[in-house]
Amino acid sequence: MFDGLFVETNRSTTSLTQIVDLIKKSQNIVLTTHRQCDGDGLGCELALYFALKKIGKMVTIINVDETPKKYRFLTPDHYIQYFNQNQQLPDRIDLVLIFDTNDYRLVEPLFSELVLRSSKILFIDHHPLLKMGPQPNEDSYINMDAASTGELVYSIIRLLKIPLDPQIAKALYTSVTFDTQLYRFIRNSPKSHLIAARLLRYDIQPEEVHRHLFSHQTVDKIEFLAKVFSNIEYYSNGILACVTLSKKDLDYHRLTFDEVRDITDQIMSIESIEVALVIRQDTEQSFKVSLRSKGIIEVLSAAESIGGGGHWYAAGGNYVGQLTTLKSHLINHLTRALDEVKLKSAASN
């Protein structure tokens, strides 16, 4: 009865049962996720890796680049091959499963090499399909009702009838906890809480997971945050916040890019802010954009306008060009959307 709660509503032409049948028929399987992996994608691939090993599958995890330091508690380097360090792939690949994205561009240059070696590549994801970007192949499984991709992998493991153990449970708990941001964003569904309740039956030390995911601050980062918060620019009568992070400042405070990923969410904790835009400068003309909204407008279209993607209210992308052009474009896009909401609200009153 408990496990019956996790049969997913299918929005793809493929069902989870078909995915499971395909896994059963495949022997040599490669698992991966998007570059600069996060807790959801990483937890998914590790959980399924441990599970498939238990039923005798030849499983390899190959990621585009290194795992961020804050996930060291999962000892990912023991199980993951990094394509930017070792481009040698298995000679035979029956199946490739890509987690937590449906945009192949986020898996390049690894994706192009996998295409040459396997005819069966499926995305398993919960992000909306892009309107202006590439579409996943029709065999993929995309379920936007899921609060995390970890929910889907949990269901796959249960359908495979593979018993859970502490390793699998810890990876899945990391996935679900990270992408729901400590169960704040659960898509009005009890599934995340119910999955977590089952995983907590195992000795996974949830406090340790929470600490590494959300509370791993340093003196250098606190000093950096003080500077960031003092340089926030406000638009649309103070409900839109924008900040630019420079590599020079990151280097000065001895911080990596991954250590400041959560700044967007911290800005969103300001009560008056409805929308946040964070532009992180990687090089002179390359930038990483993060967008968040509390729901007054969607930000996915803004991300897509620069070739990015994500969720309706949490999105981002990479941009090559001039900072002034990028910033002006995104501020104009977001302020127009906010102005439209104001006009509609005024008209309805």
Sequence and secondary structure as in RCSB ss.txt:
>XXXX:A:sequence
MFDGLFVETNRSTTSLTQIVDLIKKSQNIVLTTHRQCDGDGLGCELALYFALKKIGKMVTIINVDETPKKYRFLT
PDHYIQYFNQNQQLPDRIDLVLIFDTNDYRLVEPLFSELVLRSSKILFIDHHPLLKMGPQPNEDSYINMDAASTG
ELVYSIIRLLKIPLDPQIAKALYTSVTFDTQLYRFIRNSPKSHLIAARLLRYDIQPEEVHRHLFSHQTVDKIEFL
AKVFSNIEYYSNGILACVTLSKKDLDYHRLTFDEVRDITDQIMSIESIEVALVIRQDTEQSFKVSLRSKGIIEVL
SAAESIGGGGHWYAAGGNYVGQLTTLKSHLINHLTRALDEVKLKSAASN
>XXXX:A:secstr
  GGGG     SSS HHHHHHHHHH SEEEEEE SS  HHHHHHHHHHHHHHHHTT EEEEEESS   GGGGGG 
GGGTEEETTT     S  SEEEEES S GGGGTTHHHHHHHH S EEEEE S   SSS    TTSEE TT SSHH
HHHHHHHHHTT    HHHHHHHHHHHHHHTTTTT  TT SHHHHHHHHHTTS   HHHHHHHHH    HHHHHHH
HHHHHT EEETTTTEEEEEE HHHHHHTT  SGGGTTHHHHHHTSTT SEEEEEEEEETTEEEEEEEESSSS  H
HHHHTTT EE SSEEEEEEES HHHHHHHHHHHHHHHHHHHHHHHHHH 
